[in-house]
Amino acid sequence: MRAAFVRMAEARAARRRERIAAALAEEGVVAVVEGEAVRASGRGLAGRWWRDLALREAGQGRGR
């Protein structure tokens, strides 16, 4: 039972990471899933992250 729960939780987390990467890509940010992390890159990304609410909320289930 516990192993099934762990597999289900891991699958859910993987789907969420994929949604986040896809939402960032829609906002024009290069994003890839690497293991348990979503890596985003791009020129001026840090400044844009703080100025653009849609970018911060991308993939988080808010704002769309």
Long-range contacts (C-beta under 8 A, 24 or more apart in sequence): 16-59, 19-59, 20-58, 20-59, 20-60, 21-59, 22-59, 23-58, 23-59, 23-64, 24-55, 24-58, 24-59, 26-58, 27-52, 27-54, 27-55, 27-58, 29-55, 29-58
